[in-house]
Amino acid sequence: MAKLCEAIEKFIKSLIRESNGTIEIQRNELANKFNCVPSQINYVIDTRFTVERGYYVESRRGGGGHIRIKEVYIRGSNYLMHLVTSIGDNVSQQVAEAFIVNLRDYNIITIREALILRAAMSDKVIRPSLPEKDQIRAAIIKNILIALV
């Protein structure tokens, strides 16, 4: 299943690149192309095309329904401030990873810095048994982003 998800993600990203950042697709057509159920397409979109990863998704269901995916282009310090304001009081390790991937994809941080941030955000460092672990992670990532501005 992981390979199918990766193939669907790569295909959608290639469509986005070819269309200058915005696509409109039909869930059923995409499911037919990949010989899978429409819920598999939903899963890929819900997990890999999130705001944290730099995408805005709009879905219209029903007959003739579609999914519109737009890549959000926010660069430099504007992007960093956008991240700071979009981070709530709690950040899971998974959401922190998505932020780090975006920072790397937008060339705001280096590969080495991304590795350091991943290590700092890890549940190996911020113990899962701590009830406030996601609050600690949110505070750390906000302070790092503010320092980058």
Contacts in CASP RR format, 6 or more apart in sequence:
PFRMAT RR
TARGET T0000
AUTHOR 0000-0000-0000
METHOD contacts of the structure
MODEL  1
MAKLCEAIEKFIKSLIRESNGTIEIQRNELANKFNCVPSQINYVIDTRFT
VERGYYVESRRGGGGHIRIKEVYIRGSNYLMHLVTSIGDNVSQQVAEAFI
VNLRDYNIITIREALILRAAMSDKVIRPSLPEKDQIRAAIIKNILIALV
1 40 0 8 1.000
4 34 0 8 1.000
4 36 0 8 1.000
4 40 0 8 1.000
5 40 0 8 1.000
5 43 0 8 1.000
5 44 0 8 1.000
5 47 0 8 1.000
5 48 0 8 1.000
7 34 0 8 1.000
8 30 0 8 1.000
8 34 0 8 1.000
8 36 0 8 1.000
8 40 0 8 1.000
8 41 0 8 1.000
8 44 0 8 1.000
9 44 0 8 1.000
9 48 0 8 1.000
11 30 0 8 1.000
11 33 0 8 1.000
11 34 0 8 1.000
12 23 0 8 1.000
12 25 0 8 1.000
12 30 0 8 1.000
12 44 0 8 1.000
12 45 0 8 1.000
12 49 0 8 1.000
12 69 0 8 1.000
15 23 0 8 1.000
15 25 0 8 1.000
16 22 0 8 1.000
16 23 0 8 1.000
16 69 0 8 1.000
16 71 0 8 1.000
21 70 0 8 1.000
21 71 0 8 1.000
21 73 0 8 1.000
22 68 0 8 1.000
22 69 0 8 1.000
22 70 0 8 1.000
22 71 0 8 1.000
23 68 0 8 1.000
23 69 0 8 1.000
24 66 0 8 1.000
24 67 0 8 1.000
24 68 0 8 1.000
25 66 0 8 1.000
25 67 0 8 1.000
25 69 0 8 1.000
26 64 0 8 1.000
26 65 0 8 1.000
26 66 0 8 1.000
26 67 0 8 1.000
27 38 0 8 1.000
27 41 0 8 1.000
27 42 0 8 1.000
27 65 0 8 1.000
27 66 0 8 1.000
27 67 0 8 1.000
28 38 0 8 1.000
30 41 0 8 1.000
31 37 0 8 1.000
31 38 0 8 1.000
31 40 0 8 1.000
31 41 0 8 1.000
34 40 0 8 1.000
34 41 0 8 1.000
41 67 0 8 1.000
45 57 0 8 1.000
45 59 0 8 1.000
45 67 0 8 1.000
45 69 0 8 1.000
49 55 0 8 1.000
49 57 0 8 1.000
49 69 0 8 1.000
50 57 0 8 1.000
50 98 0 8 1.000
51 72 0 8 1.000
51 86 0 8 1.000
52 86 0 8 1.000
52 95 0 8 1.000
52 98 0 8 1.000
52 99 0 8 1.000
52 102 0 8 1.000
53 98 0 8 1.000
53 101 0 8 1.000
53 102 0 8 1.000
54 71 0 8 1.000
54 72 0 8 1.000
54 102 0 8 1.000
55 69 0 8 1.000
55 70 0 8 1.000
55 71 0 8 1.000
55 72 0 8 1.000
56 69 0 8 1.000
56 70 0 8 1.000
56 72 0 8 1.000
57 67 0 8 1.000
57 68 0 8 1.000
57 69 0 8 1.000
57 70 0 8 1.000
58 67 0 8 1.000
58 68 0 8 1.000
58 70 0 8 1.000
59 66 0 8 1.000
59 67 0 8 1.000
59 68 0 8 1.000
60 66 0 8 1.000
60 67 0 8 1.000
60 68 0 8 1.000
74 82 0 8 1.000
75 106 0 8 1.000
76 106 0 8 1.000
76 108 0 8 1.000
77 149 0 8 1.000
79 106 0 8 1.000
79 108 0 8 1.000
80 108 0 8 1.000
80 145 0 8 1.000
80 146 0 8 1.000
80 148 0 8 1.000
80 149 0 8 1.000
81 149 0 8 1.000
83 99 0 8 1.000
83 102 0 8 1.000
83 103 0 8 1.000
83 145 0 8 1.000
84 142 0 8 1.000
84 145 0 8 1.000
84 146 0 8 1.000
84 149 0 8 1.000
87 99 0 8 1.000
87 138 0 8 1.000
87 141 0 8 1.000
87 142 0 8 1.000
87 145 0 8 1.000
88 138 0 8 1.000
89 135 0 8 1.000
89 138 0 8 1.000
90 134 0 8 1.000
90 135 0 8 1.000
90 137 0 8 1.000
90 138 0 8 1.000
91 99 0 8 1.000
91 121 0 8 1.000
91 134 0 8 1.000
91 137 0 8 1.000
91 138 0 8 1.000
91 141 0 8 1.000
92 134 0 8 1.000
92 137 0 8 1.000
93 121 0 8 1.000
93 122 0 8 1.000
93 123 0 8 1.000
93 126 0 8 1.000
93 137 0 8 1.000
96 117 0 8 1.000
96 121 0 8 1.000
96 137 0 8 1.000
96 141 0 8 1.000
97 118 0 8 1.000
97 121 0 8 1.000
99 141 0 8 1.000
100 109 0 8 1.000
100 114 0 8 1.000
100 117 0 8 1.000
100 118 0 8 1.000
100 121 0 8 1.000
101 114 0 8 1.000
103 109 0 8 1.000
103 114 0 8 1.000
103 117 0 8 1.000
104 110 0 8 1.000
104 111 0 8 1.000
104 114 0 8 1.000
108 148 0 8 1.000
109 117 0 8 1.000
109 148 0 8 1.000
117 141 0 8 1.000
117 144 0 8 1.000
119 125 0 8 1.000
120 140 0 8 1.000
120 144 0 8 1.000
121 137 0 8 1.000
121 140 0 8 1.000
121 141 0 8 1.000
123 133 0 8 1.000
126 133 0 8 1.000
126 136 0 8 1.000
126 137 0 8 1.000
126 140 0 8 1.000
127 133 0 8 1.000
130 136 0 8 1.000
END
